[in-house]
Amino acid sequence: MTSDVPALPNANVPGQRGLWLAHHLTRGLTLDTSPHGLTATVSVPLGPPDAP
């Protein structure tokens, strides 16, 4: 089961921004949930950005 990245928490709520930041600062973020927990896979390019 793959879940969506959560919305940015309310500014009055401390923490809980790690997955939101990973989603917005990387090429891809996949979240897979299972009875054993959550697996987050982050994709980051190793070379220069693609030309437009």
Secondary structure, DSSP 8 states (H G I E B T S, - for coil): -EE-------TTS-S--HHHHHHHHSSEEEEEEETTEEEEEEE--SS-----
